[in-house]
Structures are given as structure tokens and as C-alpha cells.
């Protein structure tokens, strides 16, 4: 049988023979193994997660998406902060589990859980009294969150997915 081609190497080279066939040394096999391991480690590190958050002041807010309970910061003494939770219909109907919500004036965070079994994307948004802001549209299993500073009055919360608000996926938010 012909000998396989050899690869030049700066280290001294030994040929090992097993049953008449030449074998390369561990030295020649090691560099590709190290390169493969390093490349795999870099690729796995690049697959890490990222998160974003933002804050705002005034009558508008910036949407964020979370998969856990929302985090809030302390509000000034003159206002209060409220965290309200609701859920999209788990069977996929275009409805929320609550048709009315209420809170005191100040910074309001609505967190809408989209159940895994819903089979459809949903989100949460607030509109009225000069406020018009929406959270991120999330797939089943996700949570959409929207935060706004609201004055006393009546607001509408709704799903910002095209067609969902028109189909009745809305509710009333009363701020006192």
C-alpha cells in the first residue's frame, strides 16, 4: 500500500506502525483538536443571551420585553408606582383574562403574560389621555411589558398585534 502524504512539522517526527500502516503522532493530531475546541468555545459564547432595559420620564415610555417578573425602580415621593398583571386567553381567543384594571396615578407597569398554549403572538399597549405606548409583541410563552406615567383618568389597554384591538382584545384602565 502507498504511504499517506506527510504534513511538515517543526517538531521531531516519529512514525508509529500498526499492522503495517503508518500513524501520525499525537503531536500532529493535537493542533486541529485544539483549534476545533477553541472554535466551539467561541461559538458557544456567541450564543449567549442579551437583555435590554430602558427608562423614561414624562407621559410616555419605552417598551421592554421580559420573561420574568418586571423590575421597577422607586418613584419620586409625589407619585406612586403600580405593577399590574394580566394574561392573554390561554385557548388563543383574542381576549385578556381581565377586562378592567385600576391603579393610583404615577408610574404604571402592565405585564401581560402570553400563555404557551395560546398559539398566537400578543402584546400590551396603553392609549388615552395623551398616552400612546406599546410593549413588545411576544410569542406564546413570553411576557410583554409596558410602563407609562399616567394621570388620573380612563385609559384603554389593548393588544397591538394588527387586528387584535379591532377584534375586541381591549380593556379599561382606571387611574385615580
Contact map, one row per residue, 1 for C-alpha under 8 A:
11100000000000000000000000000000000000000000000000000000000000000000000000000000000000000000000000000000000000000000000000000000000000000000000000000000000000000000000000000000
11110000000000000000000000000000000000000000000000000000000000000000000000000000000000000000000000000000000000000000000000000000000000000000000000000000000000000000000000000000
11111000000000000000110000000000000000000000000000000000000000000000000000000000000000000000000000000000000000000000000000000000000000000000000000000000000000000000000000000000
01111100000000000000010000000000000000000000000000000000000000000000000000000000000000000000000000000000000000000000000000000000000000000000000000000000000000000000000000000000
00111110000000000000000000000000000000000000000000000000000000000000000000000000000000000000000000000000000000000000000000000000000000000000000000000000000000000000000000000000
00011111000000000000000000000000000000000000000000000000000000000000000000000000000000000000000000000000000000000000000000000000000000000000000000000000000000000000000000000000
00001111100000000000000000000000000000000000000000000000000000000000000000000000000000000000000000000000000000000000000000000000000000000000000000000000000000000000000000000000
00000111110000000000000000000000000000000000000000000000000000000000000000000000000000000000000000000000000000000000000000000000000000000000000000000000000000000000000000000000
00000011111110000000000000010000000000000000000000000000000000000000000000000000000000000000000000000000000000000000000000000000000000000000000000000000000000000000000000000000
00000001111100000000000000000000000000000000000000000000000000000000000000000000000000000000000000000000000000000000000000000000000000000000000000000000000000000000000000000000
00000000111110000000000000000000000000000000000000000000000000000000000000000000000000000000000000000000000000000000000000000000000000000000000000000000000000000000000000000000
00000000111111000000000000000000000000000000000000000000000000000000000000000000000000000000000000000000000000000000000000000000000000000000000000000000000000000000000000000000
00000000101111100000000010000000000000000000000000000000000000000000000000000000000000000000000000000000000000000000000000000000000000000000000000000000000000000000000000000000
00000000000111110000000110000000000000000000000000000000000000000000000000000000000000000000000000000000000000000000000000000000000000000000000000000000000000000000000000000000
00000000000011111000011110000000000000000000000000000000000000000000000000000000000000000000000000000000000000000000000000000000000000000000000000000000000000000000000000000000
00000000000001111100011110000000000000000000000000000000000000000000000000000000000000000000000000000000000000000000000000000000000000000000000000000000000000000000000000000000
00000000000000111111111000000000000000000000000000000000000000000000000000000000000000000000000000000000000000000000000000000000000000000000000000000000000000000000000000000000
00000000000000011111111000000000000000000000000000000000000000000000000000000000000000000000000000000000000000000000000000000000000000000000000000000000000000000000000000000000
00000000000000001111100000000000000000000000000000000000000000000000000000000000000000000000000000000000000000000000000000000000000000000000000000000000000000000000000000000000
00000000000000001111110000000000000000000000000000000000000000000000000000000000000000000000000000000000000000000000000000000000000000000000000000000000000000000000000000000000
00100000000000001111111000000000000000000000000000000000000000000000000000000000000000000000000000000000000000000000000000000000000000000000000000000000000000000000000000000000
00110000000000111101111100000000000000000000000000000000000000000000000000000000000000000000000000000000000000000000000000000000000000000000000000000000000000000000000000000000
00000000000000111100111110000000000000000000000000000000000000000000000000000000000000000000000000000000000000000000000000000000000000000000000000000000000000000000000000000000
00000000000001110000011111111000000000000000000000000000000000000000000000000000000000000000000000000000000000000000000000000000000000000000000000000000000000000000000000000000
00000000000011110000001111111000000000000000000000000000000000000000000000000000000000000000000000000000000000000000000000000000000000000000000000000000000000000000000000000000
00000000000000000000000111111100000000000000000000000000000000000000000000000000000000000000000000000000000000000000000000000000000000000000000000000000000000000000000000000000
00000000000000000000000111111110000000000000000000000000000000000000000000000000000000000000000000000000000000000000000000000000000000000000000000000000000000000000000000000000
00000000100000000000000111111110000000000000000000000000000000000000000000000000000000000000000000000000000000000000000000000000000000000000000000000000000000000000000000000000
00000000000000000000000111111111100000000000000000000000000000000000000000000000000000000000000000000000000000000000000000000000000000000000000000000000000000000000000000000000
00000000000000000000000001111111110000000000000000000000000000000000000000000000000000000000000000000000000000000000000000000000000000000000000000000000000000000000000000000000
00000000000000000000000000111111111000000000000000000000000000000000000000000000000000000000000000000000000000000000000000000000000000000000000000000000000000000000000000000000
00000000000000000000000000001111111100000000000000000000000000000000000000000000000000000000000000000000000000000000000000000000000000000000000000000000000000000000000000000000
00000000000000000000000000001111111110000000000000000000000000000000000000000000000000000000000000000000000000000000000000000000000000000000000000000000000000000000000000000000
00000000000000000000000000000111111111000000000000000000000000000000000000000000000000000000000000000000000000000000000000000000000000000000000000000000000000000000000000000000
00000000000000000000000000000011111111100000000000000000000000000000000000000000000000000000000000000000000000000000000000000000000000000000000000000000000000000000000000000000
00000000000000000000000000000001111111110000000000000000000000000000000000000000000000000000000000000000000000000000000000000000000000000000000000000000000000000000000000000000
00000000000000000000000000000000111111111000000000000000000000000000000000000000000000000000000000000000000000000000000000000000000000000000000000000000000000000000000000000000
00000000000000000000000000000000011111111100000000000000000000000000000000000000000000000000000000000000000000000000000000000000000000000000000000000000000000000000000000000000
00000000000000000000000000000000001111111110000000000000000000000000000000000000000000000000000000000000000000000000000000000000000000000000000000000000000000000000000000000000
00000000000000000000000000000000000111111111000000000000000000000000000000000000000000000000000000000000000000000000000000000000000000000000000000000000000000000000000000000000
00000000000000000000000000000000000011111111100000000000000000000000000000000000000000000000000000000000000000000000000000000000000000000000000000000000000000000000000000000000
00000000000000000000000000000000000001111111110000000000000000000000000000000000000000000000000000000000000000000000000000000000000000000000000000000000000000000000000000000000
00000000000000000000000000000000000000111111111000000000000000000000000000000000000000000000000000000000000000000000000000000000000000000000000000000000000000000000000000000000
00000000000000000000000000000000000000011111111100000000000000000000000000000000000000000000000000000000000000000000000000000000000000000000000000000000000000000000000000000000
00000000000000000000000000000000000000001111111100000000000000000000000000000000000000000000000000000000000000000000000000000000000000000000000000000000000000000000000000000000
00000000000000000000000000000000000000000111111100000000000000000000000000000000000000000000000000000000000000000000000000000000000000000000000000000000000000000000000000000000
00000000000000000000000000000000000000000011111110000000000000000000000000000000000000000000000000000000000000000000000000000000000000000000000000000000000000000000000000000000
00000000000000000000000000000000000000000001111111000000000000000000000000000000000000000000000000000000000000000000000000000000000000000000000000000000000000000000000000000000
00000000000000000000000000000000000000000000001111100000000000000000000000000000000000000000000000000000000000000000000000000000000000000000000000000000000000000000000000000000
00000000000000000000000000000000000000000000000111110000000000000000000000000000000000000000000000000000000000000000000000000000000000000000000000000000000000000000000000000000
00000000000000000000000000000000000000000000000011111000000000000000000000000000000000000000000000000000000000000000000000000000000000000000000000000000000000000000000000000000
00000000000000000000000000000000000000000000000001111100000000010000000000000000000000000000000000000000000000000000000000000000000000000000000000000000000000000000000000000000
00000000000000000000000000000000000000000000000000111110000000010000000000000000000000000000000000000000000000000000000000000000000000000000000000000000000000000000000000000000
00000000000000000000000000000000000000000000000000011111000001010000000000000000000000000000000000000000000000000000000000000000000000000000000000000000000000000000000000000000
00000000000000000000000000000000000000000000000000001111100011000000000000000000000000000000000000000000000000000000000000000000000000000000000000000000000000000000000000000000
00000000000000000000000000000000000000000000000000000111110111000000000000000000000000000000000000000000000000000000000000000000000000000000000000000000000000000000000000000000
00000000000000000000000000000000000000000000000000000011111110000000000000000000000000000000000000000000000000000000000000000000000000000000000000001000000000000000000000000000
00000000000000000000000000000000000000000000000000000001111110000000000000000000000000000000000000000000000000000000000000000000000000000000000000001000000000000000000000000000
00000000000000000000000000000000000000000000000000000000111110000000000000000000000000000000000000000000000000000000000000000000011000000000000000011100000000000000000000000000
00000000000000000000000000000000000000000000000000000001111111000000000000000000000000000000000000000000000000000000000000000000001110000000000000011000000000000000000000000000
00000000000000000000000000000000000000000000000000000011111111100000000000000000000000000000000000000000000000000000000000000000000010000000000001111000000000000000000000000000
00000000000000000000000000000000000000000000000000000111000111110000000000000000000000000000000000000000000000000000000000000000000011100000000001100000000000000000000000000000
00000000000000000000000000000000000000000000000000000000000011111000000000000000000000000000000000000000000000000000000000000000000011110000000011100000000000000000000000000000
00000000000000000000000000000000000000000000000000011100000001111100000000000000000000000000000000000000000000000000000000000000000000110000000111000000000000000000000000000000
00000000000000000000000000000000000000000000000000000000000000111110000000000000000000000000000000000000000000000000000000000000000000110100001110000000000000000000000000000000
00000000000000000000000000000000000000000000000000000000000000011111110000000000000000000000000000000000000000000000000000000000000000000000011110000000000000000000000000000000
00000000000000000000000000000000000000000000000000000000000000001111100000000000000000000000000000000000000000000000000000000000000000000000011000000000000000000000000000000000
00000000000000000000000000000000000000000000000000000000000000000111110000000000000000000000000000000000000000000000000000000000000000000000001000000000000000000000000000000000
00000000000000000000000000000000000000000000000000000000000000000111111000000000000000000000000000000000000000000000000000000000000000000000000000000000000000000000000000000000
00000000000000000000000000000000000000000000000000000000000000000101111100000000000000000000000000000000000000100000000000000000000000000000000010000000000000000000000000000000
00000000000000000000000000000000000000000000000000000000000000000000111110000000000000000000000000000000000000000000000000000000000000000000000000000000000000000000000000000000
00000000000000000000000000000000000000000000000000000000000000000000011111000000000000000000000000000000000000000000000000000000000000000000000000000000000000000000000000000000
00000000000000000000000000000000000000000000000000000000000000000000001111100000000000000000000000000000000000000000000000000000000000000000000000000000000000000000000000000000
00000000000000000000000000000000000000000000000000000000000000000000000111110000100000000000000000000000000000000000000000000000000000000000000000000000000000000000000000000000
00000000000000000000000000000000000000000000000000000000000000000000000011111011100000000000000000000000001000000000000000000000000000000000000000000000000000000000000000000000
00000000000000000000000000000000000000000000000000000000000000000000000001111111000000000000000000000000000000000000000000000000000000000000000000000000000000000000000000000000
00000000000000000000000000000000000000000000000000000000000000000000000000111111000000000000000000000000000000000000000000000000000000000000000000000000000000000000000000000000
00000000000000000000000000000000000000000000000000000000000000000000000000011111000000000000000000000000000000000000000000000000000000000000000000000000000000000000000000000000
00000000000000000000000000000000000000000000000000000000000000000000000000111111100000000000000000000000111000000000000000000000000000000000000000000000000000000000000000000000
00000000000000000000000000000000000000000000000000000000000000000000000000111111110000000000000000000001111000000000000000000000000000000000000000000000000000000000000000000000
00000000000000000000000000000000000000000000000000000000000000000000000001100011111000000000000000000001011110000000000000000000000000000000000000000000000000000000000000000000
00000000000000000000000000000000000000000000000000000000000000000000000000000001111100000000000000000011011110000000000000000000000000000000000000000000000000000000000000000000
00000000000000000000000000000000000000000000000000000000000000000000000000000000111110000000000000000000000111100000000000000000000000000000000000000000000000000000000000000000
00000000000000000000000000000000000000000000000000000000000000000000000000000000011111000000000000001000000111100000000000000000000000000000000000000000000000000000000000000000
00000000000000000000000000000000000000000000000000000000000000000000000000000000001111100000000000000000000001111000000000000000000000000000000000000000000000000000000000000000
00000000000000000000000000000000000000000000000000000000000000000000000000000000000111110000000111000000000001111000000000000000000000000000000000000000000000000000000000000000
00000000000000000000000000000000000000000000000000000000000000000000000000000000000011111100000111000000000000011110000000000000000000000000000000000000000000000000000000000000
00000000000000000000000000000000000000000000000000000000000000000000000000000000000001111101011110000000000000011110010001000000000000000000000000000000000000000000000000000000
00000000000000000000000000000000000000000000000000000000000000000000000000000000000000111111111110000000000000000110010000000000000000000000000000000000000000000000000000000000
00000000000000000000000000000000000000000000000000000000000000000000000000000000000000111111100000000000000000000111110000000000000000000000000000000000000000000000000000000000
00000000000000000000000000000000000000000000000000000000000000000000000000000000000000001111100000000000000000000000111000000000000000000000000000000000000000000000000000000000
00000000000000000000000000000000000000000000000000000000000000000000000000000000000000011111110000000000000000000000111100000000000000000000000000000000000000000000000000000000
00000000000000000000000000000000000000000000000000000000000000000000000000000000000000001111111000000000000000000000010000000000000000000000000000000000000000000000000000000000
00000000000000000000000000000000000000000000000000000000000000000000000000000000000000011001111100000000000000000000000000000000000000000000000000000000000000000001001110000000
00000000000000000000000000000000000000000000000000000000000000000000000000000000000000011000111110000000000000000000000000000000000000000000000000000000000000000000000111000000
00000000000000000000000000000000000000000000000000000000000000000000000000000000000001111000011111100000000000000000000000000000000000000000000000000000000000000000000011100000
00000000000000000000000000000000000000000000000000000000000000000000000000000000000001111000001111100000000000000000000000000000000000000000000000000000000000000000000000000000
00000000000000000000000000000000000000000000000000000000000000000000000000000000000001100000000111111000000000000000000000000000000000000000000000000000000000000000000000100000
00000000000000000000000000000000000000000000000000000000000000000000000000000000000000000000000111111000000000000000000000000000000000000000000000000000000000000000000001110000
00000000000000000000000000000000000000000000000000000000000000000000000000000000000000000000000001111100000000000000000000000000000000000000000000000000000000000000000000111100
00000000000000000000000000000000000000000000000000000000000000000000000000000000000100000000000001111110000000000000000000000000000000000000000000000000000000000000000000111100
00000000000000000000000000000000000000000000000000000000000000000000000000000000000000000000000000011111000000000000000000000000000000000000000000000000000000000000000000001111
00000000000000000000000000000000000000000000000000000000000000000000000000000000010000000000000000001111100100000000000000000000000000000000000000000000000000000000000000001111
00000000000000000000000000000000000000000000000000000000000000000000000000000001110000000000000000000111110000000000000000000000000000000000000000000001000000000000000000000011
00000000000000000000000000000000000000000000000000000000000000000000000000000011000000000000000000000011111100000000000000000000000000000000000000001111000000000000000000000011
00000000000000000000000000000000000000000000000000000000000000000000000000000011110000000000000000000001111100000000000000000000000000000000000000001110000000000000000000000000
00000000000000000000000000000000000000000000000000000000000000000000000000100011110000000000000000000000111110000000000000000000000000000000000000111100000000000000000000000000
00000000000000000000000000000000000000000000000000000000000000000000000000000000111100000000000000000010111111000000000000000000000000000000000000111100000000000000000000000000
00000000000000000000000000000000000000000000000000000000000000000000000000000000111100000000000000000000001111100000000000000000000000000000000011110000000000000000000000000000
00000000000000000000000000000000000000000000000000000000000000000000000000000000001111000000000000000000000111110000000000010000000000000000000011100000000000000000000000000000
00000000000000000000000000000000000000000000000000000000000000000000010000000000001111000000000000000000000011111000000000010000000000000000001111000000000000000000000000000000
00000000000000000000000000000000000000000000000000000000000000000000000000000000000011110000000000000000000001111100000000110000000000000000001110000000000000000000000000000000
00000000000000000000000000000000000000000000000000000000000000000000000000000000000011110000000000000000000000111110000000000000000000000000111100000000000000000000000000000000
00000000000000000000000000000000000000000000000000000000000000000000000000000000000000111100000000000000000000011111010011100000000000000111111100000000000000000000000000000000
00000000000000000000000000000000000000000000000000000000000000000000000000000000000000111100000000000000000000001111110000000000000000000001110000000000000000000000000000000000
00000000000000000000000000000000000000000000000000000000000000000000000000000000000000000100000000000000000000000111111000000000000000000001110000000000000000000000000000000000
00000000000000000000000000000000000000000000000000000000000000000000000000000000000000000111000000000000000000000011111000000000000000000001100000000000000000000000000000000000
00000000000000000000000000000000000000000000000000000000000000000000000000000000000000011111100000000000000000000111111100000000000000000001000000000000000000000000000000000000
00000000000000000000000000000000000000000000000000000000000000000000000000000000000000000011000000000000000000000001111110000000000000000011000000000000000000000000000000000000
00000000000000000000000000000000000000000000000000000000000000000000000000000000000000000001000000000000000000000000011111000000000000000011000000000000000000000000000000000000
00000000000000000000000000000000000000000000000000000000000000000000000000000000000000000000000000000000000000000100001111100000000000001111000000000000000000001000000000000000
00000000000000000000000000000000000000000000000000000000000000000000000000000000000000010000000000000000000000000100000111110000000000001111000100000000000000111000000000000000
00000000000000000000000000000000000000000000000000000000000000000000000000000000000000000000000000000000000000010100000011111000000001111100001110000000000001111000000000000000
00000000000000000000000000000000000000000000000000000000000000000000000000000000000000000000000000000000000001110000000001111100000001111000000111000000000011110000000000000000
00000000000000000000000000000000000000000000000000000000000000000000000000000000000000000000000000000000000000000000000000111110000111100000000001000000000011110000000000000000
00000000000000000000000000000000000000000000000000000000000000000000000000000000000000000000000000000000000000000000000000011111001111000000000001000000001111000000000000000000
00000000000000000000000000000000000000000000000000000000000000000000000000000000000000000000000000000000000000000000000000001111111110000000000000000000001110000000000000000000
00000000000000000000000000000000000000000000000000000000000000000000000000000000000000000000000000000000000000000000000000000111111100000000000000000000011100000000000000000000
00000000000000000000000000000000000000000000000000000000000000000000000000000000000000000000000000000000000000000000000000000011111000000000000000000010111000000000000000000000
00000000000000000000000000000000000000000000000000000000001000000000000000000000000000000000000000000000000000000000000000000011111100000000000000000000000000000000000000000000
00000000000000000000000000000000000000000000000000000000001100000000000000000000000000000000000000000000000000000000000000000111111110000000000000010100000000000000000000000000
00000000000000000000000000000000000000000000000000000000000100000000000000000000000000000000000000000000000000000000000000001111011111000000000000000000000000000000000000000000
00000000000000000000000000000000000000000000000000000000000111100000000000000000000000000000000000000000000000000000000000001110001111100000000001010000000000000000000000000000
00000000000000000000000000000000000000000000000000000000000001100000000000000000000000000000000000000000000000000000000000111100000111110000000001000000000000010000000000000000
00000000000000000000000000000000000000000000000000000000000001111000000000000000000000000000000000000000000000000000000000111000000011111000000111000000000000000000000000000000
00000000000000000000000000000000000000000000000000000000000000111000000000000000000000000000000000000000000000000000000000110000000001111100000110000000000000000000000000000000
00000000000000000000000000000000000000000000000000000000000000000000000000000000000000000000000000000000000000000000000011110000000000111110000100000000000000011000000000000000
00000000000000000000000000000000000000000000000000000000000000001000000000000000000000000000000000000000000000000100000011100000000000011111111100000000000000000000000000000000
00000000000000000000000000000000000000000000000000000000000000000000000000000000000000000000000000000000000000000100001111000000000000001111110000000000000000000000000000000000
00000000000000000000000000000000000000000000000000000000000000000000000000000000000000000000000000000000000000000111111111000000000000000111110000000000000000000000000000000000
00000000000000000000000000000000000000000000000000000000000000000000000000000000000000000000000000000000000000001111100000000000000000000111111000000000000000000000000000000000
00000000000000000000000000000000000000000000000000000000000000000110000000000000000000000000000000000000000000001111000000000000000000000111111100000000000000000000000000000000
00000000000000000000000000000000000000000000000000000000000000001111000000000000000000000000000000000000000000111100000000100000000000000100111110000000000000000000000000000000
00000000000000000000000000000000000000000000000000000000000000011100000000000000000000000000000000000000000000111100000001110000000000111100011111000000000000000000000000000000
00000000000000000000000000000000000000000000000000000000000000111100010000000000000000000000000000000000000011110000000000110000000000110000001111100000000000000000000000000000
00000000000000000000000000000000000000000000000000000000000011110000000000000000000000000000000000000000000011100000000000011100000011100000000111110000000000000000000000000000
00000000000000000000000000000000000000000000000000000000000011100000000000000000000000000000000000000000001111000000000000000000000000000000000011111000000000000000000000000000
00000000000000000000000000000000000000000000000000000000001110000000000000000000000000000000000000000000001110000000000000000000001010000000000001111100000000000000000000000000
00000000000000000000000000000000000000000000000000000000111110000000000000000000000000000000000000000000111100000000000000000000000000000000000000111110000000000000000000000000
00000000000000000000000000000000000000000000000000000000001000000000000000000000000000000000000000000000111100000000000000000000001000000000000000011111000000000000000000000010
00000000000000000000000000000000000000000000000000000000000000000000000000000000000000000000000000000000110000000000000000000000100000000000000000001111100000000000000000000011
00000000000000000000000000000000000000000000000000000000000000000000000000000000000000000000000000000001100000000000000000000000000000000000000000000111110000000000000000000111
00000000000000000000000000000000000000000000000000000000000000000000000000000000000000000000000000000000000000000000000000000000100000000000000000000011111000000000000000000111
00000000000000000000000000000000000000000000000000000000000000000000000000000000000000000000000000000000000000000000000000000001100000000000000000000001111100000000000000011110
00000000000000000000000000000000000000000000000000000000000000000000000000000000000000000000000000000000000000000000000000000111100000000000000000000000111110000000000000011110
00000000000000000000000000000000000000000000000000000000000000000000000000000000000000000000000000000000000000000000000000000111000000000000000000000000011111000000000001111000
00000000000000000000000000000000000000000000000000000000000000000000000000000000000000000000000000000000000000000000000000011110000000000000000000000000001111100000000001111000
00000000000000000000000000000000000000000000000000000000000000000000000000000000000000000000000000000000000000000000000000111100000000000000000000000000000111110001100011100000
00000000000000000000000000000000000000000000000000000000000000000000000000000000000000000000000000000000000000000000000001111000000000000000000000000000000011111001100011000000
00000000000000000000000000000000000000000000000000000000000000000000000000000000000000000000000000000000000000000000000001111000000001001000000000000000000001111101100000000000
00000000000000000000000000000000000000000000000000000000000000000000000000000000000000000000000000000000000000000000000011100000000000001000000000000000000000111111100000000000
00000000000000000000000000000000000000000000000000000000000000000000000000000000000000000000000000000000000000000000000000000000000000000000000000000000000000011111100000000000
00000000000000000000000000000000000000000000000000000000000000000000000000000000000000000000000000000000000000000000000000000000000000000000000000000000000000001111111000000000
00000000000000000000000000000000000000000000000000000000000000000000000000000000000000000000010000000000000000000000000000000000000000000000000000000000000001111111111110000000
00000000000000000000000000000000000000000000000000000000000000000000000000000000000000000000000000000000000000000000000000000000000000000000000000000000000001111111111111000000
00000000000000000000000000000000000000000000000000000000000000000000000000000000000000000000000000000000000000000000000000000000000000000000000000000000000000000011111110000000
00000000000000000000000000000000000000000000000000000000000000000000000000000000000000000000010000000000000000000000000000000000000000000000000000000000000000000011111110000000
00000000000000000000000000000000000000000000000000000000000000000000000000000000000000000000011000000000000000000000000000000000000000000000000000000000000000000001111111000000
00000000000000000000000000000000000000000000000000000000000000000000000000000000000000000000011100000000000000000000000000000000000000000000000000000000000001100001111111100000
00000000000000000000000000000000000000000000000000000000000000000000000000000000000000000000001100100000000000000000000000000000000000000000000000000000000111100000100111110000
00000000000000000000000000000000000000000000000000000000000000000000000000000000000000000000000101111000000000000000000000000000000000000000000000000000000111000000000011111000
00000000000000000000000000000000000000000000000000000000000000000000000000000000000000000000000000111000000000000000000000000000000000000000000000000000011110000000000001111100
00000000000000000000000000000000000000000000000000000000000000000000000000000000000000000000000000011110000000000000000000000000000000000000000000000000011110000000000000111110
00000000000000000000000000000000000000000000000000000000000000000000000000000000000000000000000000011110000000000000000000000000000000000000000000000001111000000000000000011111
00000000000000000000000000000000000000000000000000000000000000000000000000000000000000000000000000000111100000000000000000000000000000000000000000000111111000000000000000001111
00000000000000000000000000000000000000000000000000000000000000000000000000000000000000000000000000000111100000000000000000000000000000000000000000000011100000000000000000000111
